[in-house]
């Protein structure tokens, strides 16, 4: 569980850094990196909550 929490936190931090670089430079590649990182963050969060629900049901 702690691994999922750290992964989600680090992915969110990485997405924030990418969006900050995009805001600072205006380069589209940083926005794309941020969106991809955000997508994987949401996938990791959904997996985390699925594990929590599965533990509650079992």
mmCIF file as Biopython writes it, N, C-alpha, C and O atoms, coordinates in Angstrom:
data_model
#
loop_
_atom_site.group_PDB
_atom_site.id
_atom_site.type_symbol
_atom_site.label_atom_id
_atom_site.label_alt_id
_atom_site.label_comp_id
_atom_site.label_asym_id
_atom_site.label_entity_id
_atom_site.label_seq_id
_atom_site.pdbx_PDB_ins_code
_atom_site.Cartn_x
_atom_site.Cartn_y
_atom_site.Cartn_z
_atom_site.occupancy
_atom_site.B_iso_or_equiv
_atom_site.auth_seq_id
_atom_site.auth_asym_id
_atom_site.pdbx_PDB_model_num
ATOM 1   N N  . UNK A ? 1  ? 0.809   -1.189  0.000   1.0 0.0 1  A 1 
ATOM 2   C CA . UNK A ? 1  ? 0.000   0.000   0.000   1.0 0.0 1  A 1 
ATOM 3   C C  . UNK A ? 1  ? 0.860   1.263   0.000   1.0 0.0 1  A 1 
ATOM 4   O O  . UNK A ? 1  ? 0.565   2.239   -0.690  1.0 0.0 1  A 1 
ATOM 5   N N  . UNK A ? 2  ? 1.909   1.216   0.777   1.0 0.0 2  A 1 
ATOM 6   C CA . UNK A ? 2  ? 2.782   2.385   0.844   1.0 0.0 2  A 1 
ATOM 7   C C  . UNK A ? 2  ? 3.444   2.642   -0.515  1.0 0.0 2  A 1 
ATOM 8   O O  . UNK A ? 2  ? 3.677   3.791   -0.890  1.0 0.0 2  A 1 
ATOM 9   N N  . UNK A ? 3  ? 3.740   1.573   -1.239  1.0 0.0 3  A 1 
ATOM 10  C CA . UNK A ? 3  ? 4.344   1.715   -2.565  1.0 0.0 3  A 1 
ATOM 11  C C  . UNK A ? 3  ? 3.390   2.442   -3.517  1.0 0.0 3  A 1 
ATOM 12  O O  . UNK A ? 3  ? 3.815   3.322   -4.267  1.0 0.0 3  A 1 
ATOM 13  N N  . UNK A ? 4  ? 2.109   2.080   -3.490  1.0 0.0 4  A 1 
ATOM 14  C CA . UNK A ? 4  ? 1.133   2.759   -4.340  1.0 0.0 4  A 1 
ATOM 15  C C  . UNK A ? 4  ? 1.025   4.235   -3.981  1.0 0.0 4  A 1 
ATOM 16  O O  . UNK A ? 4  ? 0.949   5.088   -4.866  1.0 0.0 4  A 1 
ATOM 17  N N  . UNK A ? 5  ? 1.017   4.537   -2.694  1.0 0.0 5  A 1 
ATOM 18  C CA . UNK A ? 5  ? 0.906   5.941   -2.272  1.0 0.0 5  A 1 
ATOM 19  C C  . UNK A ? 5  ? 2.090   6.759   -2.762  1.0 0.0 5  A 1 
ATOM 20  O O  . UNK A ? 5  ? 1.917   7.871   -3.262  1.0 0.0 5  A 1 
ATOM 21  N N  . UNK A ? 6  ? 3.281   6.216   -2.620  1.0 0.0 6  A 1 
ATOM 22  C CA . UNK A ? 6  ? 4.468   6.936   -3.083  1.0 0.0 6  A 1 
ATOM 23  C C  . UNK A ? 6  ? 4.478   7.067   -4.601  1.0 0.0 6  A 1 
ATOM 24  O O  . UNK A ? 6  ? 4.865   8.109   -5.130  1.0 0.0 6  A 1 
ATOM 25  N N  . UNK A ? 7  ? 4.055   6.018   -5.307  1.0 0.0 7  A 1 
ATOM 26  C CA . UNK A ? 7  ? 4.019   6.075   -6.771  1.0 0.0 7  A 1 
ATOM 27  C C  . UNK A ? 7  ? 3.054   7.157   -7.238  1.0 0.0 7  A 1 
ATOM 28  O O  . UNK A ? 7  ? 3.373   7.927   -8.144  1.0 0.0 7  A 1 
ATOM 29  N N  . UNK A ? 8  ? 1.886   7.218   -6.628  1.0 0.0 8  A 1 
ATOM 30  C CA . UNK A ? 8  ? 0.899   8.228   -7.009  1.0 0.0 8  A 1 
ATOM 31  C C  . UNK A ? 8  ? 1.430   9.628   -6.706  1.0 0.0 8  A 1 
ATOM 32  O O  . UNK A ? 8  ? 1.289   10.542  -7.519  1.0 0.0 8  A 1 
ATOM 33  N N  . UNK A ? 9  ? 2.036   9.789   -5.541  1.0 0.0 9  A 1 
ATOM 34  C CA . UNK A ? 9  ? 2.584   11.094  -5.176  1.0 0.0 9  A 1 
ATOM 35  C C  . UNK A ? 9  ? 3.685   11.533  -6.144  1.0 0.0 9  A 1 
ATOM 36  O O  . UNK A ? 9  ? 3.707   12.681  -6.587  1.0 0.0 9  A 1 
ATOM 37  N N  . UNK A ? 10 ? 4.588   10.623  -6.464  1.0 0.0 10 A 1 
ATOM 38  C CA . UNK A ? 10 ? 5.678   10.975  -7.379  1.0 0.0 10 A 1 
ATOM 39  C C  . UNK A ? 10 ? 5.180   11.239  -8.791  1.0 0.0 10 A 1 
ATOM 40  O O  . UNK A ? 10 ? 5.699   12.124  -9.471  1.0 0.0 10 A 1 
ATOM 41  N N  . UNK A ? 11 ? 4.185   10.487  -9.243  1.0 0.0 11 A 1 
ATOM 42  C CA . UNK A ? 11 ? 3.619   10.739  -10.562 1.0 0.0 11 A 1 
ATOM 43  C C  . UNK A ? 11 ? 2.918   12.100  -10.617 1.0 0.0 11 A 1 
ATOM 44  O O  . UNK A ? 11 ? 3.037   12.820  -11.608 1.0 0.0 11 A 1 
ATOM 45  N N  . UNK A ? 12 ? 2.194   12.447  -9.561  1.0 0.0 12 A 1 
ATOM 46  C CA . UNK A ? 12 ? 1.560   13.769  -9.521  1.0 0.0 12 A 1 
ATOM 47  C C  . UNK A ? 12 ? 2.600   14.887  -9.508  1.0 0.0 12 A 1 
ATOM 48  O O  . UNK A ? 12 ? 2.429   15.914  -10.165 1.0 0.0 12 A 1 
ATOM 49  N N  . UNK A ? 13 ? 3.664   14.679  -8.764  1.0 0.0 13 A 1 
ATOM 50  C CA . UNK A ? 13 ? 4.733   15.669  -8.724  1.0 0.0 13 A 1 
ATOM 51  C C  . UNK A ? 13 ? 5.388   15.809  -10.098 1.0 0.0 13 A 1 
ATOM 52  O O  . UNK A ? 13 ? 5.681   16.922  -10.536 1.0 0.0 13 A 1 
ATOM 53  N N  . UNK A ? 14 ? 5.616   14.694  -10.771 1.0 0.0 14 A 1 
ATOM 54  C CA . UNK A ? 14 ? 6.198   14.738  -12.113 1.0 0.0 14 A 1 
ATOM 55  C C  . UNK A ? 14 ? 5.298   15.456  -13.107 1.0 0.0 14 A 1 
ATOM 56  O O  . UNK A ? 14 ? 5.777   16.223  -13.941 1.0 0.0 14 A 1 
ATOM 57  N N  . UNK A ? 15 ? 3.988   15.207  -13.020 1.0 0.0 15 A 1 
ATOM 58  C CA . UNK A ? 15 ? 3.047   15.888  -13.912 1.0 0.0 15 A 1 
ATOM 59  C C  . UNK A ? 15 ? 3.044   17.389  -13.635 1.0 0.0 15 A 1 
ATOM 60  O O  . UNK A ? 15 ? 2.989   18.195  -14.564 1.0 0.0 15 A 1 
ATOM 61  N N  . UNK A ? 16 ? 3.101   17.761  -12.365 1.0 0.0 16 A 1 
ATOM 62  C CA . UNK A ? 16 ? 3.128   19.186  -12.015 1.0 0.0 16 A 1 
ATOM 63  C C  . UNK A ? 16 ? 4.388   19.856  -12.559 1.0 0.0 16 A 1 
ATOM 64  O O  . UNK A ? 16 ? 4.331   20.984  -13.049 1.0 0.0 16 A 1 
ATOM 65  N N  . UNK A ? 17 ? 5.508   19.172  -12.474 1.0 0.0 17 A 1 
ATOM 66  C CA . UNK A ? 17 ? 6.759   19.728  -13.005 1.0 0.0 17 A 1 
ATOM 67  C C  . UNK A ? 17 ? 6.665   19.889  -14.519 1.0 0.0 17 A 1 
ATOM 68  O O  . UNK A ? 17 ? 7.106   20.900  -15.065 1.0 0.0 17 A 1 
ATOM 69  N N  . UNK A ? 18 ? 6.092   18.895  -15.199 1.0 0.0 18 A 1 
ATOM 70  C CA . UNK A ? 18 ? 5.945   18.994  -16.653 1.0 0.0 18 A 1 
ATOM 71  C C  . UNK A ? 18 ? 5.054   20.174  -17.037 1.0 0.0 18 A 1 
ATOM 72  O O  . UNK A ? 18 ? 5.365   20.912  -17.973 1.0 0.0 18 A 1 
ATOM 73  N N  . UNK A ? 19 ? 3.943   20.352  -16.311 1.0 0.0 19 A 1 
ATOM 74  C CA . UNK A ? 19 ? 3.062   21.476  -16.618 1.0 0.0 19 A 1 
ATOM 75  C C  . UNK A ? 19 ? 3.716   22.810  -16.284 1.0 0.0 19 A 1 
ATOM 76  O O  . UNK A ? 19 ? 3.457   23.809  -16.954 1.0 0.0 19 A 1 
ATOM 77  N N  . UNK A ? 20 ? 4.555   22.837  -15.260 1.0 0.0 20 A 1 
ATOM 78  C CA . UNK A ? 20 ? 5.284   24.072  -14.938 1.0 0.0 20 A 1 
ATOM 79  C C  . UNK A ? 20 ? 6.285   24.400  -16.050 1.0 0.0 20 A 1 
ATOM 80  O O  . UNK A ? 20 ? 6.437   25.561  -16.431 1.0 0.0 20 A 1 
ATOM 81  N N  . UNK A ? 21 ? 6.960   23.383  -16.561 1.0 0.0 21 A 1 
ATOM 82  C CA . UNK A ? 21 ? 7.875   23.610  -17.691 1.0 0.0 21 A 1 
ATOM 83  C C  . UNK A ? 21 ? 7.108   24.097  -18.913 1.0 0.0 21 A 1 
ATOM 84  O O  . UNK A ? 21 ? 7.582   24.966  -19.645 1.0 0.0 21 A 1 
ATOM 85  N N  . UNK A ? 22 ? 5.920   23.534  -19.133 1.0 0.0 22 A 1 
ATOM 86  C CA . UNK A ? 22 ? 5.102   23.975  -20.263 1.0 0.0 22 A 1 
ATOM 87  C C  . UNK A ? 22 ? 4.694   25.440  -20.084 1.0 0.0 22 A 1 
ATOM 88  O O  . UNK A ? 22 ? 4.737   26.222  -21.034 1.0 0.0 22 A 1 
ATOM 89  N N  . UNK A ? 23 ? 4.303   25.803  -18.876 1.0 0.0 23 A 1 
ATOM 90  C CA . UNK A ? 23 ? 3.910   27.188  -18.620 1.0 0.0 23 A 1 
ATOM 91  C C  . UNK A ? 23 ? 5.089   28.134  -18.783 1.0 0.0 23 A 1 
ATOM 92  O O  . UNK A ? 23 ? 4.927   29.269  -19.233 1.0 0.0 23 A 1 
ATOM 93  N N  . UNK A ? 24 ? 6.283   27.662  -18.414 1.0 0.0 24 A 1 
ATOM 94  C CA . UNK A ? 24 ? 7.465   28.510  -18.505 1.0 0.0 24 A 1 
ATOM 95  C C  . UNK A ? 24 ? 8.025   28.641  -19.912 1.0 0.0 24 A 1 
ATOM 96  O O  . UNK A ? 24 ? 8.471   29.717  -20.310 1.0 0.0 24 A 1 
ATOM 97  N N  . UNK A ? 25 ? 8.000   27.538  -20.669 1.0 0.0 25 A 1 
ATOM 98  C CA . UNK A ? 25 ? 8.635   27.554  -21.983 1.0 0.0 25 A 1 
ATOM 99  C C  . UNK A ? 25 ? 7.646   27.649  -23.132 1.0 0.0 25 A 1 
ATOM 100 O O  . UNK A ? 25 ? 7.977   28.188  -24.189 1.0 0.0 25 A 1 
ATOM 101 N N  . UNK A ? 26 ? 6.436   27.132  -22.942 1.0 0.0 26 A 1 
ATOM 102 C CA . UNK A ? 26 ? 5.456   27.132  -24.025 1.0 0.0 26 A 1 
ATOM 103 C C  . UNK A ? 26 ? 5.648   25.999  -25.015 1.0 0.0 26 A 1 
ATOM 104 O O  . UNK A ? 26 ? 4.967   25.953  -26.040 1.0 0.0 26 A 1 
ATOM 105 N N  . UNK A ? 27 ? 6.566   25.082  -24.726 1.0 0.0 27 A 1 
ATOM 106 C CA . UNK A ? 27 ? 6.792   23.949  -25.628 1.0 0.0 27 A 1 
ATOM 107 C C  . UNK A ? 27 ? 5.713   22.892  -25.415 1.0 0.0 27 A 1 
ATOM 108 O O  . UNK A ? 27 ? 5.417   22.500  -24.286 1.0 0.0 27 A 1 
ATOM 109 N N  . UNK A ? 28 ? 5.136   22.444  -26.521 1.0 0.0 28 A 1 
ATOM 110 C CA . UNK A ? 28 ? 4.010   21.523  -26.466 1.0 0.0 28 A 1 
ATOM 111 C C  . UNK A ? 28 ? 4.427   20.154  -25.930 1.0 0.0 28 A 1 
ATOM 112 O O  . UNK A ? 28 ? 3.597   19.448  -25.357 1.0 0.0 28 A 1 
ATOM 113 N N  . UNK A ? 29 ? 5.678   19.764  -26.100 1.0 0.0 29 A 1 
ATOM 114 C CA . UNK A ? 29 ? 6.100   18.437  -25.650 1.0 0.0 29 A 1 
ATOM 115 C C  . UNK A ? 29 ? 5.983   18.290  -24.142 1.0 0.0 29 A 1 
ATOM 116 O O  . UNK A ? 29 ? 5.728   17.187  -23.657 1.0 0.0 29 A 1 
ATOM 117 N N  . UNK A ? 30 ? 6.159   19.365  -23.387 1.0 0.0 30 A 1 
ATOM 118 C CA . UNK A ? 30 ? 6.024   19.289  -21.931 1.0 0.0 30 A 1 
ATOM 119 C C  . UNK A ? 30 ? 4.565   19.093  -21.527 1.0 0.0 30 A 1 
ATOM 120 O O  . UNK A ? 30 ? 4.275   18.390  -20.559 1.0 0.0 30 A 1 
ATOM 121 N N  . UNK A ? 31 ? 3.648   19.713  -22.269 1.0 0.0 31 A 1 
ATOM 122 C CA . UNK A ? 31 ? 2.231   19.484  -21.997 1.0 0.0 31 A 1 
ATOM 123 C C  . UNK A ? 31 ? 1.864   18.035  -22.285 1.0 0.0 31 A 1 
ATOM 124 O O  . UNK A ? 31 ? 1.110   17.421  -21.531 1.0 0.0 31 A 1 
ATOM 125 N N  . UNK A ? 32 ? 2.391   17.493  -23.364 1.0 0.0 32 A 1 
ATOM 126 C CA . UNK A ? 32 ? 2.119   16.095  -23.715 1.0 0.0 32 A 1 
ATOM 127 C C  . UNK A ? 32 ? 2.677   15.158  -22.653 1.0 0.0 32 A 1 
ATOM 128 O O  . UNK A ? 32 ? 2.004   14.207  -22.255 1.0 0.0 32 A 1 
ATOM 129 N N  . UNK A ? 33 ? 3.901   15.414  -22.188 1.0 0.0 33 A 1 
ATOM 130 C CA . UNK A ? 33 ? 4.483   14.600  -21.117 1.0 0.0 33 A 1 
ATOM 131 C C  . UNK A ? 33 ? 3.633   14.694  -19.842 1.0 0.0 33 A 1 
ATOM 132 O O  . UNK A ? 33 ? 3.423   13.692  -19.159 1.0 0.0 33 A 1 
ATOM 133 N N  . UNK A ? 34 ? 3.155   15.881  -19.533 1.0 0.0 34 A 1 
ATOM 134 C CA . UNK A ? 34 ? 2.328   16.071  -18.351 1.0 0.0 34 A 1 
ATOM 135 C C  . UNK A ? 34 ? 1.012   15.315  -18.439 1.0 0.0 34 A 1 
ATOM 136 O O  . UNK A ? 34 ? 0.568   14.713  -17.462 1.0 0.0 34 A 1 
ATOM 137 N N  . UNK A ? 35 ? 0.390   15.349  -19.612 1.0 0.0 35 A 1 
ATOM 138 C CA . UNK A ? 35 ? -0.876  14.636  -19.781 1.0 0.0 35 A 1 
ATOM 139 C C  . UNK A ? 35 ? -0.685  13.123  -19.709 1.0 0.0 35 A 1 
ATOM 140 O O  . UNK A ? 35 ? -1.509  12.421  -19.123 1.0 0.0 35 A 1 
ATOM 141 N N  . UNK A ? 36 ? 0.387   12.621  -20.298 1.0 0.0 36 A 1 
ATOM 142 C CA . UNK A ? 36 ? 0.663   11.185  -20.230 1.0 0.0 36 A 1 
ATOM 143 C C  . UNK A ? 36 ? 0.948   10.765  -18.790 1.0 0.0 36 A 1 
ATOM 144 O O  . UNK A ? 36 ? 0.474   9.723   -18.338 1.0 0.0 36 A 1 
ATOM 145 N N  . UNK A ? 37 ? 1.713   11.566  -18.084 1.0 0.0 37 A 1 
ATOM 146 C CA . UNK A ? 37 ? 2.016   11.268  -16.683 1.0 0.0 37 A 1 
ATOM 147 C C  . UNK A ? 37 ? 0.744   11.312  -15.840 1.0 0.0 37 A 1 
ATOM 148 O O  . UNK A ? 37 ? 0.546   10.471  -14.963 1.0 0.0 37 A 1 
ATOM 149 N N  . UNK A ? 38 ? -0.114  12.292  -16.107 1.0 0.0 38 A 1 
ATOM 150 C CA . UNK A ? 38 ? -1.378  12.398  -15.383 1.0 0.0 38 A 1 
ATOM 151 C C  . UNK A ? 38 ? -2.270  11.193  -15.663 1.0 0.0 38 A 1 
ATOM 152 O O  . UNK A ? 38 ? -2.945  10.699  -14.760 1.0 0.0 38 A 1 
ATOM 153 N N  . UNK A ? 39 ? -2.278  10.718  -16.906 1.0 0.0 39 A 1 
ATOM 154 C CA . UNK A ? 39 ? -3.062  9.531   -17.253 1.0 0.0 39 A 1 
ATOM 155 C C  . UNK A ? 39 ? -2.600  8.329   -16.452 1.0 0.0 39 A 1 
ATOM 156 O O  . UNK A ? 39 ? -3.426  7.594   -15.910 1.0 0.0 39 A 1 
ATOM 157 N N  . UNK A ? 40 ? -1.291  8.114   -16.367 1.0 0.0 40 A 1 
ATOM 158 C CA . UNK A ? 40 ? -0.769  6.974   -15.614 1.0 0.0 40 A 1 
ATOM 159 C C  . UNK A ? 40 ? -0.981  7.147   -14.113 1.0 0.0 40 A 1 
ATOM 160 O O  . UNK A ? 40 ? -1.107  6.163   -13.384 1.0 0.0 40 A 1 
ATOM 161 N N  . UNK A ? 41 ? -1.020  8.392   -13.652 1.0 0.0 41 A 1 
ATOM 162 C CA . UNK A ? 41 ? -1.337  8.643   -12.248 1.0 0.0 41 A 1 
ATOM 163 C C  . UNK A ? 41 ? -2.761  8.205   -11.936 1.0 0.0 41 A 1 
ATOM 164 O O  . UNK A ? 41 ? -3.007  7.573   -10.909 1.0 0.0 41 A 1 
ATOM 165 N N  . UNK A ? 42 ? -3.692  8.536   -12.814 1.0 0.0 42 A 1 
ATOM 166 C CA . UNK A ? 42 ? -5.080  8.130   -12.607 1.0 0.0 42 A 1 
ATOM 167 C C  . UNK A ? 42 ? -5.228  6.616   -12.664 1.0 0.0 42 A 1 
ATOM 168 O O  . UNK A ? 42 ? -6.003  6.044   -11.898 1.0 0.0 42 A 1 
ATOM 169 N N  . UNK A ? 43 ? -4.502  5.964   -13.554 1.0 0.0 43 A 1 
ATOM 170 C CA . UNK A ? 43 ? -4.536  4.504   -13.630 1.0 0.0 43 A 1 
ATOM 171 C C  . UNK A ? 43 ? -3.992  3.888   -12.343 1.0 0.0 43 A 1 
ATOM 172 O O  . UNK A ? 43 ? -4.562  2.927   -11.826 1.0 0.0 43 A 1 
ATOM 173 N N  . UNK A ? 44 ? -2.900  4.433   -11.829 1.0 0.0 44 A 1 
ATOM 174 C CA . UNK A ? 44 ? -2.332  3.923   -10.575 1.0 0.0 44 A 1 
ATOM 175 C C  . UNK A ? 44 ? -3.288  4.150   -9.414  1.0 0.0 44 A 1 
ATOM 176 O O  . UNK A ? 44 ? -3.424  3.288   -8.546  1.0 0.0 44 A 1 
ATOM 177 N N  . UNK A ? 45 ? -3.950  5.297   -9.388  1.0 0.0 45 A 1 
ATOM 178 C CA . UNK A ? 45 ? -4.900  5.585   -8.311  1.0 0.0 45 A 1 
ATOM 179 C C  . UNK A ? 45 ? -6.097  4.639   -8.385  1.0 0.0 45 A 1 
ATOM 180 O O  . UNK A ? 45 ? -6.555  4.147   -7.353  1.0 0.0 45 A 1 
ATOM 181 N N  . UNK A ? 46 ? -6.601  4.380   -9.569  1.0 0.0 46 A 1 
ATOM 182 C CA . UNK A ? 46 ? -7.716  3.438   -9.708  1.0 0.0 46 A 1 
ATOM 183 C C  . UNK A ? 46 ? -7.315  2.033   -9.275  1.0 0.0 46 A 1 
ATOM 184 O O  . UNK A ? 46 ? -8.104  1.329   -8.645  1.0 0.0 46 A 1 
ATOM 185 N N  . UNK A ? 47 ? -6.104  1.626   -9.606  1.0 0.0 47 A 1 
ATOM 186 C CA . UNK A ? 47 ? -5.620  0.316   -9.159  1.0 0.0 47 A 1 
ATOM 187 C C  . UNK A ? 47 ? -5.511  0.277   -7.643  1.0 0.0 47 A 1 
ATOM 188 O O  . UNK A ? 47 ? -5.862  -0.727  -7.023  1.0 0.0 47 A 1 
ATOM 189 N N  . UNK A ? 48 ? -5.037  1.342   -7.048  1.0 0.0 48 A 1 
ATOM 190 C CA . UNK A ? 48 ? -4.926  1.417   -5.593  1.0 0.0 48 A 1 
ATOM 191 C C  . UNK A ? 48 ? -6.292  1.266   -4.932  1.0 0.0 48 A 1 
ATOM 192 O O  . UNK A ? 48 ? -6.448  0.494   -3.986  1.0 0.0 48 A 1 
ATOM 193 N N  . UNK A ? 49 ? -7.276  2.004   -5.432  1.0 0.0 49 A 1 
ATOM 194 C CA . UNK A ? 49 ? -8.609  1.918   -4.845  1.0 0.0 49 A 1 
ATOM 195 C C  . UNK A ? 49 ? -9.274  0.573   -5.137  1.0 0.0 49 A 1 
ATOM 196 O O  . UNK A ? 49 ? -10.076 0.102   -4.330  1.0 0.0 49 A 1 
ATOM 197 N N  . UNK A ? 50 ? -8.963  -0.049  -6.260  1.0 0.0 50 A 1 
ATOM 198 C CA . UNK A ? 50 ? -9.485  -1.381  -6.540  1.0 0.0 50 A 1 
ATOM 199 C C  . UNK A ? 50 ? -8.947  -2.393  -5.544  1.0 0.0 50 A 1 
ATOM 200 O O  . UNK A ? 50 ? -9.678  -3.279  -5.101  1.0 0.0 50 A 1 
ATOM 201 N N  . UNK A ? 51 ? -7.689  -2.268  -5.192  1.0 0.0 51 A 1 
ATOM 202 C CA . UNK A ? 51 ? -7.103  -3.155  -4.178  1.0 0.0 51 A 1 
ATOM 203 C C  . UNK A ? 51 ? -7.751  -2.924  -2.822  1.0 0.0 51 A 1 
ATOM 204 O O  . UNK A ? 51 ? -8.016  -3.880  -2.093  1.0 0.0 51 A 1 
ATOM 205 N N  . UNK A ? 52 ? -8.011  -1.667  -2.473  1.0 0.0 52 A 1 
ATOM 206 C CA . UNK A ? 52 ? -8.676  -1.372  -1.207  1.0 0.0 52 A 1 
ATOM 207 C C  . UNK A ? 52 ? -10.085 -1.963  -1.167  1.0 0.0 52 A 1 
ATOM 208 O O  . UNK A ? 52 ? -10.490 -2.528  -0.151  1.0 0.0 52 A 1 
ATOM 209 N N  . UNK A ? 53 ? -10.823 -1.840  -2.247  1.0 0.0 53 A 1 
ATOM 210 C CA . UNK A ? 53 ? -12.179 -2.393  -2.307  1.0 0.0 53 A 1 
ATOM 211 C C  . UNK A ? 53 ? -12.125 -3.914  -2.233  1.0 0.0 53 A 1 
ATOM 212 O O  . UNK A ? 53 ? -12.940 -4.531  -1.548  1.0 0.0 53 A 1 
ATOM 213 N N  . UNK A ? 54 ? -11.178 -4.516  -2.927  1.0 0.0 54 A 1 
ATOM 214 C CA . UNK A ? 54 ? -11.056 -5.972  -2.911  1.0 0.0 54 A 1 
ATOM 215 C C  . UNK A ? 54 ? -10.724 -6.482  -1.524  1.0 0.0 54 A 1 
ATOM 216 O O  . UNK A ? 54 ? -11.209 -7.538  -1.119  1.0 0.0 54 A 1 
ATOM 217 N N  . UNK A ? 55 ? -9.901  -5.744  -0.791  1.0 0.0 55 A 1 
ATOM 218 C CA . UNK A ? 55 ? -9.579  -6.151  0.582   1.0 0.0 55 A 1 
ATOM 219 C C  . UNK A ? 55 ? -10.792 -6.039  1.492   1.0 0.0 55 A 1 
ATOM 220 O O  . UNK A ? 55 ? -10.978 -6.868  2.383   1.0 0.0 55 A 1 
ATOM 221 N N  . UNK A ? 56 ? -11.622 -5.016  1.277   1.0 0.0 56 A 1 
ATOM 222 C CA . UNK A ? 56 ? -12.810 -4.847  2.110   1.0 0.0 56 A 1 
ATOM 223 C C  . UNK A ? 56 ? -13.835 -5.963  1.852   1.0 0.0 56 A 1 
ATOM 224 O O  . UNK A ? 56 ? -14.530 -6.398  2.770   1.0 0.0 56 A 1 
ATOM 225 N N  . UNK A ? 57 ? -13.920 -6.419  0.603   1.0 0.0 57 A 1 
ATOM 226 C CA . UNK A ? 57 ? -14.892 -7.447  0.251   1.0 0.0 57 A 1 
ATOM 227 C C  . UNK A ? 57 ? -14.448 -8.837  0.713   1.0 0.0 57 A 1 
ATOM 228 O O  . UNK A ? 57 ? -15.281 -9.706  0.971   1.0 0.0 57 A 1 
ATOM 229 N N  . UNK A ? 58 ? -13.163 -9.035  0.813   1.0 0.0 58 A 1 
ATOM 230 C CA . UNK A ? 58 ? -12.660 -10.368 1.164   1.0 0.0 58 A 1 
ATOM 231 C C  . UNK A ? 58 ? -12.663 -10.631 2.662   1.0 0.0 58 A 1 
ATOM 232 O O  . UNK A ? 58 ? -12.266 -11.710 3.100   1.0 0.0 58 A 1 
#
